[in-house]
Amino acid sequence: MEFAGIDDKGLFFKELAEEVRQAAQEAFFDDRNLWTISRTAAYLGYSPRYFKRSIATLKGFPEPIVLPTAARGGDERYEPAAAEVGGAAV
């Protein structure tokens, strides 16, 4: 790609950086995947430890979906929409 000058190159990289940021944000908040404890905690603005001990245990917060794994018998995941509803009640 040719650039007429430094300003054009700078604008190109700013636009590219914005597109990458938007793509990363969309991937992070993808409703088609189940969220890990870390991802759910980050979305709600808490540390994973605080989320697991204090938020996820609140009455009315959606129960996690436990996926079978080789390690420790299961891995807790949350549906993004459920975290939004549960997080709003917090």
GROMACS elastic network, one bead per residue, 0.5 to 0.9 nm:
[ bonds ]
;  ai    aj funct       b0    kb
    2     5     6  0.89241   500
    2     9     6  0.87317   500
    3     6     6  0.73036   500
    3     7     6  0.85506   500
    3     8     6  0.58897   500
    3     9     6  0.59490   500
    4     7     6  0.80850   500
    4     8     6  0.63672   500
    4     9     6  0.80319   500
    5     8     6  0.55286   500
    5     9     6  0.66269   500
    5    10     6  0.88687   500
    6     9     6  0.50757   500
    6    10     6  0.61051   500
    6    11     6  0.86009   500
    7    10     6  0.50631   500
    7    11     6  0.61538   500
    7    12     6  0.85576   500
    8    11     6  0.51189   500
    8    12     6  0.61119   500
    8    13     6  0.86973   500
    9    12     6  0.50275   500
    9    13     6  0.62757   500
    9    14     6  0.86270   500
   10    13     6  0.52391   500
   10    14     6  0.61736   500
   10    15     6  0.86458   500
   11    14     6  0.50516   500
   11    15     6  0.61464   500
   11    16     6  0.84797   500
   12    15     6  0.52288   500
   12    16     6  0.60794   500
   12    17     6  0.85597   500
   13    17     6  0.59296   500
   13    18     6  0.84624   500
   14    17     6  0.50873   500
   14    18     6  0.61969   500
   14    19     6  0.86865   500
   15    18     6  0.50872   500
   15    19     6  0.62499   500
   15    20     6  0.86726   500
   16    19     6  0.51114   500
   16    20     6  0.62137   500
   16    21     6  0.85902   500
   17    20     6  0.50922   500
   17    21     6  0.61018   500
   17    22     6  0.86251   500
   18    21     6  0.50105   500
   18    22     6  0.61618   500
   18    23     6  0.85849   500
   19    22     6  0.51292   500
   19    23     6  0.61262   500
   19    24     6  0.85612   500
   20    23     6  0.50884   500
   20    24     6  0.60767   500
   20    25     6  0.85252   500
   21    24     6  0.51635   500
   21    25     6  0.61232   500
   21    26     6  0.85972   500
   22    25     6  0.50729   500
   22    26     6  0.60917   500
   22    27     6  0.85471   500
   23    26     6  0.51118   500
   23    27     6  0.61281   500
   23    28     6  0.85481   500
   24    27     6  0.50869   500
   24    28     6  0.60814   500
   24    29     6  0.86571   500
   25    28     6  0.50068   500
   25    29     6  0.62039   500
   25    30     6  0.84929   500
   26    29     6  0.52045   500
   26    30     6  0.59275   500
   27    30     6  0.51064   500
   27    31     6  0.89104   500
   28    31     6  0.89530   500
   28    39     6  0.79526   500
   29    32     6  0.89272   500
   29    33     6  0.87551   500
   29    35     6  0.88894   500
   29    39     6  0.89938   500
   29    43     6  0.83513   500
   29    80     6  0.75195   500
   30    33     6  0.61226   500
   30    34     6  0.86031   500
   30    35     6  0.89320   500
   30    80     6  0.77799   500
   31    34     6  0.75359   500
   31    35     6  0.88591   500
   31    79     6  0.75015   500
   31    80     6  0.57123   500
   31    81     6  0.71549   500
   32    79     6  0.85133   500
   32    80     6  0.83143   500
   33    78     6  0.89450   500
   33    79     6  0.73446   500
   33    80     6  0.77601   500
   34    65     6  0.84144   500
   34    77     6  0.56261   500
   34    78     6  0.54278   500
   34    79     6  0.50002   500
   34    80     6  0.66399   500
   35    38     6  0.78409   500
   35    39     6  0.56375   500
   35    40     6  0.58711   500
   35    76     6  0.86329   500
   35    77     6  0.52567   500
   35    78     6  0.50241   500
   35    79     6  0.61542   500
   35    80     6  0.64222   500
   35    83     6  0.89192   500
   36    39     6  0.51562   500
   36    40     6  0.61354   500
   36    41     6  0.84181   500
   36    75     6  0.82061   500
   36    76     6  0.66819   500
   36    78     6  0.64927   500
   37    40     6  0.52024   500
   37    41     6  0.59479   500
   37    42     6  0.85067   500
   37    48     6  0.60737   500
   37    49     6  0.87744   500
   37    51     6  0.76114   500
   37    52     6  0.71114   500
   37    76     6  0.69627   500
   37    77     6  0.64380   500
   37    78     6  0.73773   500
   38    41     6  0.51163   500
   38    42     6  0.60889   500
   38    43     6  0.86100   500
   38    46     6  0.88864   500
   38    47     6  0.74378   500
   38    48     6  0.50117   500
   38    49     6  0.85889   500
   38    51     6  0.84751   500
   39    42     6  0.51312   500
   39    43     6  0.62111   500
   39    44     6  0.87167   500
   39    48     6  0.81711   500
   40    43     6  0.51335   500
   40    44     6  0.63099   500
   40    45     6  0.85516   500
   40    46     6  0.85747   500
   40    48     6  0.80629   500
   40    51     6  0.82191   500
   40    77     6  0.85720   500
   40    78     6  0.71174   500
   40    79     6  0.88202   500
   40    80     6  0.75182   500
   40    83     6  0.67414   500
   41    44     6  0.51819   500
   41    45     6  0.59554   500
   41    47     6  0.58070   500
   41    48     6  0.52739   500
   41    49     6  0.85311   500
   41    50     6  0.81787   500
   41    51     6  0.56061   500
   41    52     6  0.81509   500
   41    55     6  0.88229   500
   42    46     6  0.57925   500
   42    47     6  0.67547   500
   42    48     6  0.74786   500
   43    46     6  0.77879   500
   43    83     6  0.84921   500
   43    84     6  0.86426   500
   44    47     6  0.89952   500
   44    51     6  0.85289   500
   44    83     6  0.79704   500
   44    84     6  0.80301   500
   44    87     6  0.63171   500
   44    88     6  0.89249   500
   45    51     6  0.89386   500
   46    49     6  0.81630   500
   46    50     6  0.63228   500
   46    51     6  0.58632   500
   46    55     6  0.87884   500
   47    50     6  0.52815   500
   47    51     6  0.60297   500
   47    52     6  0.85718   500
   48    51     6  0.50618   500
   48    52     6  0.60632   500
   48    53     6  0.85661   500
   49    52     6  0.52948   500
   49    53     6  0.61757   500
   49    54     6  0.83261   500
   50    53     6  0.52405   500
   50    54     6  0.55482   500
   50    55     6  0.69932   500
   50    56     6  0.88492   500
   51    54     6  0.54498   500
   51    56     6  0.58682   500
   51    57     6  0.84029   500
   52    55     6  0.61873   500
   52    56     6  0.52185   500
   52    57     6  0.70363   500
   53    56     6  0.65897   500
   53    57     6  0.63903   500
   54    57     6  0.56530   500
   54    58     6  0.66482   500
   55    58     6  0.54149   500
   55    61     6  0.74635   500
   55    86     6  0.88328   500
   55    87     6  0.82148   500
   55    90     6  0.74893   500
   56    59     6  0.84619   500
   56    61     6  0.60265   500
   56    62     6  0.75495   500
   56    63     6  0.76343   500
   56    64     6  0.82856   500
   56    86     6  0.86918   500
   57    60     6  0.85540   500
   57    61     6  0.69347   500
   57    63     6  0.86139   500
   58    61     6  0.55536   500
   58    62     6  0.88888   500
   58    90     6  0.82766   500
   59    62     6  0.85869   500
   60    63     6  0.85524   500
   60    86     6  0.70901   500
   60    89     6  0.82421   500
   61    82     6  0.81481   500
   61    83     6  0.78813   500
   61    85     6  0.81603   500
   61    87     6  0.76936   500
   61    89     6  0.80021   500
   61    90     6  0.84564   500
   62    78     6  0.78499   500
   62    79     6  0.87192   500
   62    82     6  0.61418   500
   62    83     6  0.71874   500
   62    85     6  0.84050   500
   62    86     6  0.62753   500
   63    77     6  0.89782   500
   63    78     6  0.76272   500
   63    82     6  0.89286   500
   64    76     6  0.54875   500
   64    77     6  0.53156   500
   64    78     6  0.51061   500
   64    79     6  0.79518   500
   65    75     6  0.80097   500
   65    76     6  0.55532   500
   65    77     6  0.50394   500
   65    78     6  0.60240   500
   65    79     6  0.79750   500
   66    73     6  0.89308   500
   66    74     6  0.55821   500
   66    75     6  0.52585   500
   66    77     6  0.61756   500
   66    78     6  0.87891   500
   67    73     6  0.83900   500
   67    74     6  0.51987   500
   67    75     6  0.50737   500
   67    76     6  0.63458   500
   67    77     6  0.72611   500
   68    71     6  0.85514   500
   68    72     6  0.88896   500
   68    73     6  0.59233   500
   68    75     6  0.64584   500
   69    72     6  0.71679   500
   69    73     6  0.56637   500
   69    75     6  0.64313   500
   70    73     6  0.62231   500
   70    74     6  0.75122   500
   71    74     6  0.68872   500
   71    75     6  0.83230   500
   72    75     6  0.79951   500
   78    81     6  0.85403   500
   78    82     6  0.69581   500
   78    83     6  0.66643   500
   79    82     6  0.52328   500
   79    83     6  0.63514   500
   79    84     6  0.88473   500
   80    83     6  0.51302   500
   80    84     6  0.63615   500
   80    85     6  0.88326   500
   81    84     6  0.51265   500
   81    85     6  0.63875   500
   81    86     6  0.85801   500
   82    85     6  0.51279   500
   82    86     6  0.59182   500
   82    87     6  0.81795   500
   83    87     6  0.55286   500
   83    88     6  0.82116   500
   84    87     6  0.50651   500
   84    88     6  0.60464   500
   84    89     6  0.87692   500
   85    88     6  0.52632   500
   85    89     6  0.66585   500
   86    89     6  0.53415   500
   86    90     6  0.67098   500
   87    90     6  0.51954   500
